[in-house]
């Protein structure tokens, strides 16, 4: 047997060093570090993500497109920080990713190496001191209420009209709206339980699935108008009572569920009929958020209504809408004080005293009555 050390003394020192490292938590399994990036990513990291089927397909796609071609056959311990930084630049220069995508892709890959450090496969992640790509969130410009109502009126089928209107009043994601079943609607408590969605997976087709995250599980309060819309639509279009799509509220003419591309196509066509710019379905969700924000709802409430994982996501997407709402609040206060001064001046002009002096103040009751009028 060939020894890795020249003398028994060196071997003893190395043994002591290894045992000491195990005690202080710095020990790394050197043989484990020989695993390839591909093997560790697919065999260890991916199963540890606790994700649903279609999300796993999405993650595999990210690995196969951006990681395996660059590092797939490399030992995970061989990746250097300089290479990690260069790889992140490739996402933009070579793979031409933009917006929030480089950050999203890098975040997943960085987590592979983070898990490897936790597993003691490598001592430190090559990304440890490398800044992640800047998270760029495009500013959302949701349709206002007038545009939404125009879309509802212009829809060429009651199915699309109802879906557009309901989404604008609930902020449901496309899959949540298309997968809505009757038993999720509580007409007595005026609430909607969101706990599943309709998804598509290649080779499997459309099916009901859990939401991506626990944060998506939520109960939405429904307005009277939303309840009336649902009650009327269900009465005119009774859902199936048996079979795979039993209870599904919105279906095609043949009773089959609505695909995501079909819904997007219907909205684009409706936009043409309404004479407005093409919209994506997700923009109706942004509209819902904008109405809540304009109405004075705080970020935490908006987060819960939309089913975001954390409030930072909500703030990142809609921060400019809160800024606009704050500016509107300032305008409201300024307008109220200006109107009050006008009322005071008007009252004073009408009640000139015999001495020729104009009273400086009107009563609070007089000001309040005139301002509210």
C-alpha positions as CSV (number, residue, x, y, z in Angstrom):
1,X,0.0,0.0,0.0
2,X,1.4,3.4,-1.0
3,X,1.4,6.1,1.7
4,X,0.4,9.7,0.8
5,X,3.0,10.9,3.4
6,X,6.8,10.5,3.4
7,X,7.1,9.6,7.1
8,X,4.8,8.3,9.8
9,X,5.3,11.6,11.6
10,X,3.7,13.5,8.7
11,X,0.9,11.0,8.6
12,X,0.2,11.5,12.3
13,X,0.2,15.2,11.9
14,X,-2.2,15.0,9.1
15,X,-4.5,12.7,11.1
16,X,-4.4,15.1,14.0
17,X,-5.2,18.0,11.7
18,X,-8.2,16.2,10.2
19,X,-9.6,15.2,13.6
20,X,-9.2,18.8,14.8
21,X,-11.0,20.1,11.7
22,X,-13.9,17.8,12.4
23,X,-14.2,19.1,15.9
24,X,-14.1,22.8,14.9
25,X,-16.4,22.3,11.9
26,X,-13.9,23.2,9.2
27,X,-13.3,19.6,8.0
28,X,-13.9,18.9,4.3
29,X,-14.1,15.5,2.6
30,X,-11.4,15.9,0.0
31,X,-12.6,12.8,-1.9
32,X,-16.1,14.2,-2.1
33,X,-14.8,17.3,-3.8
34,X,-13.8,15.2,-6.8
35,X,-17.5,14.9,-7.8
36,X,-18.3,16.7,-11.0
37,X,-20.5,19.8,-11.0
38,X,-23.0,18.0,-13.1
39,X,-23.3,15.0,-10.8
40,X,-23.5,17.1,-7.7
41,X,-26.1,19.4,-9.2
42,X,-28.4,16.7,-10.6
43,X,-27.9,14.0,-7.9
44,X,-27.6,16.0,-4.7
45,X,-28.7,19.7,-5.1
46,X,-31.8,19.2,-7.3
47,X,-33.4,16.5,-5.0
48,X,-32.8,18.8,-2.0
49,X,-34.8,21.7,-3.5
50,X,-38.2,20.2,-2.5
51,X,-39.9,21.5,-5.7
52,X,-42.9,20.3,-7.7
53,X,-42.5,18.5,-11.0
54,X,-42.7,21.3,-13.5
55,X,-40.4,23.5,-11.4
56,X,-37.9,20.7,-11.5
57,X,-38.1,20.7,-15.3
58,X,-37.4,24.4,-15.2
59,X,-34.4,24.0,-12.9
60,X,-33.0,21.2,-15.1
61,X,-33.4,23.5,-18.1
62,X,-31.3,26.2,-16.4
63,X,-28.6,23.7,-15.6
64,X,-28.5,22.2,-19.0
65,X,-28.4,25.6,-20.8
66,X,-26.0,27.6,-18.7
67,X,-24.0,25.3,-16.3
68,X,-23.3,22.0,-17.9
69,X,-21.8,23.4,-21.2
70,X,-19.3,25.4,-19.1
71,X,-18.5,23.3,-16.0
72,X,-20.5,20.0,-16.3
73,X,-17.4,17.7,-16.4
74,X,-15.3,19.8,-14.0
75,X,-14.7,18.6,-10.4
76,X,-16.7,20.9,-8.1
77,X,-13.6,21.7,-6.0
78,X,-11.8,23.0,-9.1
79,X,-14.0,26.0,-9.8
80,X,-12.2,29.2,-8.9
81,X,-13.7,32.6,-7.8
82,X,-12.3,34.2,-10.9
83,X,-14.1,31.6,-13.0
84,X,-17.3,32.1,-11.0
85,X,-17.3,35.8,-11.7
86,X,-16.5,35.3,-15.4
87,X,-19.4,32.7,-15.7
88,X,-21.8,35.3,-14.4
89,X,-20.7,37.7,-17.1
90,X,-21.3,35.0,-19.7
91,X,-24.9,35.0,-18.8
92,X,-25.1,38.4,-20.4
93,X,-22.4,38.4,-23.0
94,X,-22.7,34.9,-24.3
95,X,-26.2,33.8,-23.4
96,X,-27.7,37.3,-23.9
97,X,-29.9,37.2,-20.8
98,X,-31.4,40.4,-19.6
99,X,-33.7,42.0,-17.0
100,X,-34.0,39.9,-13.9
101,X,-33.0,36.6,-15.6
102,X,-29.2,36.8,-15.0
103,X,-29.8,37.3,-11.3
104,X,-32.4,34.5,-11.2
105,X,-30.1,32.0,-13.0
106,X,-27.1,32.9,-11.0
107,X,-29.0,32.6,-7.7
108,X,-29.8,29.0,-8.4
109,X,-26.3,28.1,-9.5
110,X,-24.8,29.9,-6.5
111,X,-27.0,27.8,-4.2
112,X,-25.4,24.6,-5.7
113,X,-22.0,25.7,-4.4
114,X,-23.5,26.9,-1.1
115,X,-25.0,23.5,-0.5
116,X,-21.7,21.9,-1.3
117,X,-20.0,23.9,1.5
118,X,-22.7,22.8,3.9
119,X,-22.2,19.2,2.9
120,X,-18.4,19.7,3.4
121,X,-17.8,18.8,-0.2
122,X,-15.8,22.1,-0.7
123,X,-14.4,24.4,2.0
124,X,-15.8,27.6,0.5
125,X,-18.0,28.5,-2.4
126,X,-16.2,30.2,-5.4
127,X,-19.1,32.7,-5.4
128,X,-18.5,33.6,-1.7
129,X,-16.9,37.0,-2.5
130,X,-18.4,37.5,-5.9
131,X,-21.3,39.9,-6.2
132,X,-24.4,38.5,-7.8
133,X,-25.7,40.1,-11.0
134,X,-27.8,43.2,-10.3
135,X,-31.4,42.4,-9.9
136,X,-33.1,44.5,-12.5
137,X,-36.9,44.8,-12.1
138,X,-38.6,46.4,-15.1
139,X,-41.1,49.1,-14.0
140,X,-44.7,47.8,-14.3
141,X,-47.2,50.1,-16.0
142,X,-50.5,48.4,-15.3
143,X,-53.8,49.3,-17.1
144,X,-56.0,51.7,-15.2
145,X,-59.6,50.9,-14.3
146,X,-61.0,52.6,-17.4
147,X,-58.8,50.4,-19.6
148,X,-59.7,47.3,-17.8
149,X,-63.4,48.1,-18.0
150,X,-62.9,48.7,-21.7
151,X,-61.3,45.3,-22.1
152,X,-64.2,43.6,-20.3
153,X,-66.7,45.3,-22.6
154,X,-64.6,44.5,-25.8
155,X,-64.1,40.8,-25.0
156,X,-65.6,38.7,-27.8
157,X,-66.8,35.9,-25.6
158,X,-68.4,35.9,-22.1
159,X,-65.6,33.5,-20.9
160,X,-62.9,36.0,-21.6
161,X,-64.9,38.9,-20.3
162,X,-65.5,37.1,-17.0
163,X,-61.8,36.0,-16.7
164,X,-60.5,39.5,-17.4
165,X,-62.9,41.1,-14.9
166,X,-62.3,38.4,-12.2
167,X,-58.5,38.7,-12.5
168,X,-58.6,42.5,-12.2
169,X,-60.6,42.1,-9.0
170,X,-58.5,39.3,-7.4
171,X,-55.0,39.5,-8.8
172,X,-55.0,35.7,-9.6
173,X,-52.2,34.3,-11.6
174,X,-53.1,32.8,-15.0
175,X,-52.9,29.2,-13.7
176,X,-54.8,30.1,-10.6
177,X,-57.7,31.7,-12.6
178,X,-57.8,28.9,-15.2
179,X,-57.7,26.3,-12.5
180,X,-60.4,27.8,-10.3
181,X,-62.9,25.2,-9.1
182,X,-66.3,25.8,-7.6
183,X,-65.5,24.4,-4.2
184,X,-62.8,27.0,-3.7
185,X,-65.5,29.8,-3.8
186,X,-67.2,30.5,-0.4
187,X,-70.3,32.6,-1.3
188,X,-71.3,32.8,2.3
189,X,-68.1,34.2,3.6
190,X,-67.3,36.1,0.4
191,X,-63.9,34.5,0.1
192,X,-61.8,32.6,-2.5
193,X,-59.4,29.9,-1.4
194,X,-56.3,29.8,-3.6
195,X,-54.4,26.5,-3.1
196,X,-53.9,25.0,-6.6
197,X,-53.3,26.0,-10.2
198,X,-53.6,24.6,-13.7
199,X,-50.2,23.8,-15.2
200,X,-48.8,22.3,-18.4
201,X,-45.9,19.9,-18.5
202,X,-44.5,18.4,-21.7
203,X,-45.4,14.8,-22.0
204,X,-48.1,15.2,-19.3
205,X,-50.4,17.9,-20.6
206,X,-52.6,20.1,-18.4
207,X,-53.2,19.1,-14.8
208,X,-54.0,20.5,-11.4
209,X,-50.9,21.1,-9.2
210,X,-49.9,22.7,-6.0
211,X,-48.7,26.2,-5.9
212,X,-45.0,26.9,-6.2
213,X,-44.6,28.1,-2.7
214,X,-46.4,28.1,0.6
215,X,-46.8,31.8,0.4
216,X,-49.1,31.4,-2.6
217,X,-51.6,29.6,-0.4
218,X,-54.1,32.4,0.5
219,X,-57.7,33.3,1.0
220,X,-58.8,36.3,-0.9
221,X,-61.8,38.5,0.1
222,X,-64.3,38.8,-2.7
223,X,-66.3,42.0,-3.5
224,X,-70.0,41.8,-4.1
225,X,-69.3,42.5,-7.7
226,X,-66.9,39.6,-8.0
227,X,-69.3,37.2,-6.3
228,X,-72.1,38.3,-8.6
229,X,-69.9,37.8,-11.6
230,X,-69.0,34.3,-10.5
231,X,-72.6,33.3,-9.6
232,X,-73.9,34.5,-12.9
233,X,-71.2,32.8,-14.9
234,X,-71.6,29.5,-13.1
235,X,-75.4,29.6,-13.5
236,X,-75.0,30.1,-17.3
237,X,-72.1,27.7,-17.6
238,X,-72.5,24.9,-15.1
239,X,-69.2,23.1,-14.4
240,X,-68.9,19.4,-15.0
241,X,-69.9,17.3,-11.9
242,X,-67.6,14.3,-12.7
243,X,-64.5,13.4,-14.6
244,X,-61.0,14.9,-14.5
245,X,-62.2,18.5,-14.8
246,X,-65.0,18.3,-12.3
247,X,-65.9,21.6,-10.8
248,X,-63.7,23.6,-13.2
249,X,-65.3,27.0,-13.6
250,X,-63.7,28.3,-16.8
251,X,-63.4,25.8,-19.7
252,X,-63.4,25.8,-23.5
253,X,-66.6,25.0,-25.4
254,X,-65.8,21.3,-25.3
255,X,-65.3,21.3,-21.5
256,X,-61.5,21.0,-21.7
257,X,-59.4,23.4,-19.6
258,X,-58.0,26.6,-21.0
259,X,-54.3,26.6,-22.0
260,X,-52.0,29.5,-21.0
261,X,-51.2,30.4,-24.6
262,X,-55.0,30.4,-25.5
263,X,-55.6,32.8,-22.7
264,X,-52.8,35.1,-23.8
265,X,-54.1,35.0,-27.4
266,X,-57.6,35.9,-26.2
267,X,-56.3,38.9,-24.3
268,X,-54.2,40.1,-27.2
269,X,-57.3,39.9,-29.5
270,X,-59.4,41.7,-26.9
271,X,-56.9,44.5,-26.8
272,X,-57.1,44.9,-30.5
273,X,-60.9,45.1,-30.3
274,X,-60.7,47.7,-27.5
275,X,-58.1,49.7,-29.4
276,X,-55.4,49.6,-26.7
277,X,-51.8,48.4,-26.6
278,X,-51.3,44.7,-26.3
279,X,-51.3,43.5,-22.7
280,X,-50.0,40.4,-21.0
281,X,-52.3,38.5,-18.6
282,X,-49.9,39.3,-15.7
283,X,-50.6,43.0,-16.2
284,X,-54.2,42.4,-14.9
285,X,-52.5,41.2,-11.7
286,X,-50.4,44.3,-11.6
287,X,-53.7,46.3,-12.0
288,X,-55.1,44.6,-8.9
289,X,-52.0,45.5,-7.0
290,X,-52.1,49.1,-8.2
291,X,-55.7,49.5,-7.0
292,X,-54.8,48.2,-3.5
293,X,-51.8,50.5,-3.3
294,X,-53.8,53.5,-4.5
295,X,-56.4,52.6,-1.9
296,X,-53.8,52.9,0.9
297,X,-53.1,49.2,1.6
298,X,-49.7,48.6,3.2
299,X,-47.0,46.4,1.6
300,X,-47.7,43.5,3.8
301,X,-51.3,43.3,2.9
302,X,-50.5,43.6,-0.8
303,X,-47.9,40.8,-0.4
304,X,-50.4,38.4,1.1
305,X,-53.1,39.2,-1.4
306,X,-50.7,38.5,-4.3
307,X,-49.1,35.5,-2.7
308,X,-45.6,36.7,-2.9
309,X,-42.9,34.8,-1.0
310,X,-41.7,37.9,0.9
311,X,-42.6,41.6,1.2
312,X,-39.3,42.6,-0.5
313,X,-40.5,41.1,-3.7
314,X,-43.7,43.2,-3.5
315,X,-41.7,46.4,-2.7
316,X,-39.2,45.7,-5.5
317,X,-42.0,45.4,-8.1
318,X,-44.3,48.1,-7.0
319,X,-42.2,50.6,-5.1
320,X,-42.8,53.3,-7.8
321,X,-46.6,52.8,-7.3
322,X,-46.2,53.5,-3.6
323,X,-44.2,56.6,-4.4
324,X,-47.0,57.8,-6.7
325,X,-49.5,57.1,-4.0
326,X,-47.5,59.1,-1.5
327,X,-47.4,62.0,-4.0
328,X,-51.1,61.8,-4.4
329,X,-51.5,61.9,-0.6
330,X,-49.5,65.1,-0.5
331,X,-51.7,66.5,-3.2
332,X,-54.8,65.6,-1.3
333,X,-53.5,67.3,1.8
334,X,-52.4,70.4,-0.1
335,X,-55.8,70.6,-1.9
336,X,-57.7,70.2,1.4
337,X,-55.7,73.0,3.1
338,X,-56.0,75.2,0.0
339,X,-59.8,74.7,-0.1
340,X,-60.0,75.5,3.7
341,X,-58.1,78.8,3.2
342,X,-60.5,79.7,0.3
343,X,-63.5,78.9,2.5
344,X,-62.1,81.1,5.3
345,X,-61.4,83.9,2.9
346,X,-64.8,83.7,1.4
347,X,-66.5,83.6,4.7
348,X,-64.5,86.5,5.9
349,X,-65.4,88.6,2.9
350,X,-69.1,87.9,3.5
351,X,-69.0,88.9,7.2
352,X,-67.1,92.2,7.3
353,X,-67.5,93.7,10.7
354,X,-68.8,97.3,11.2
355,X,-65.3,98.3,12.2
356,X,-64.2,97.4,8.8
357,X,-62.0,94.6,10.0
358,X,-62.2,91.1,8.5
359,X,-62.3,88.2,11.0
360,X,-59.2,86.0,10.7
361,X,-60.9,82.7,11.4
362,X,-64.1,80.9,10.5
363,X,-65.5,78.3,12.8
364,X,-64.3,74.7,12.3
365,X,-67.9,73.6,11.6
366,X,-68.2,76.1,8.8
367,X,-64.9,75.1,7.2
368,X,-65.7,71.4,7.5
369,X,-69.2,71.8,5.9
370,X,-67.9,73.8,3.0
371,X,-64.9,71.6,2.3
372,X,-66.9,68.4,2.3
373,X,-69.5,70.1,0.1
